């Protein structure tokens, strides 16, 4: 089949699939569970989904909808978090609680937790959104010039127009230059796609490997603990998950022996197609050594696995002796065959780092050593969702090409950037020092990212009480913490953990004063909880 016919055929498949694919529920199964916990009159959807005969009627129901969506769970916004929202509404209505506010330590949303936006980014965005400000405002000259450049890449000189599916060409070129400066290695902007946050790119890549191979369901290796985007997407797409455990006793390290064990066991019933690495780690906060990265690359090459490098926290490295190395840099410097044959998709976002611009939904992915025809099909699939948000792309440009020394905006930009990262480093130490010194807790150094993942030793009576309440012990603990203190964290079971261990994920994002308050309250709660179930 010719390339033209192949792409034409694939296009028909893509648009047919888009037309018939069921709408995907934003809350997922965890949301349904949360609703059910607040309303006992609702039916048990888990039971219905597995025991009822599927209806052939036209009306969409839980019985006849896509069952992968029913199974999907995303606990970062799951039942505990839904309950936190209810409590906030109750407080507004004057319901008496033993606390005055909910402290949301459950999600990596920096601005929601008080971080101030970077001035240069917001100045450029405001002028891109309203070009009249370029001439009428007293914005810095370099910010005005940047807004003009970005608008010149948009049809009609307007952020309200569609852009190219892979993003504005000028911004993609700036991203390529950023990668070159970071790694000292050439980057071709044709291999760079702008995306609606890293999430979109990750899901598009995973969708490329759906289906069976050699009679086995395709599967992906993911770290345990992992960011629930991966487990949720794998369930949604009908892909298998093969977990490899990070080594908690060695600061959530990654061993080649564990990768081989997981691959060997997973291959018995699945066709493993790809491996996910999150570096710096979410939820664990570790930063991989260069040796770790080399081992992963060799492992992926040996087993012919597509390598997905989630590197959205590359600006967030705090611990002494730790340094971020991109997979692209290490793979290229390893030379052939790795540099010329190993498939790599790496991801970056404006939601994390020093920017914290979660709501703007901007990011990029870079592809290396992809088959050109496969890459063409991926770009075609991206075209079916039209384009990333234009303001998100503009923010990407500000991150990829920040003010340089001598520019009017440089000194303020550098001060704000260093202030954010310096404060995050201080808070990473606060979290670590507090939890490691609490009785019954184990907490590793927060080397990077924005989270800690402490392990808790729960009293046996607490475990029995959780069983009686029909909740996993870590979920039971998280609910008690929320109801008694207003502190919202995510149970470790939402990320995966070794059997018979209990964890939770907390962000380091509350501002210092609030974080100090949170940690003091946390210590008192834990002591009271342990005394109650001693």
HUKAHU-V630068 format. One record per helix or strand of 3 or more residues. SS is the DSSP state (H for helix, E for strand). FROM is the first residue (numbers start at 1). TO is the last residue. If there is no record, write none. Layout:
[[SS	FROM	TO] [SS	FROM	TO]]
//
This chain:
[[H	3	20] [H	28	38] [H	45	51] [H	67	71] [H	75	77] [H	79	92] [H	111	113] [H	119	129] [H	132	136] [H	141	152] [H	155	157] [H	169	183] [H	189	191] [E	192	195] [H	197	207] [E	216	224] [H	228	237] [E	240	245] [H	248	250] [H	256	266] [E	270	278] [H	290	302] [E	306	310] [H	327	334] [H	338	341] [E	344	349] [H	358	360] [E	363	368] [H	372	383] [H	390	400] [H	410	436] [H	460	468] [H	473	485] [H	492	494] [E	503	507] [H	512	532]]
//
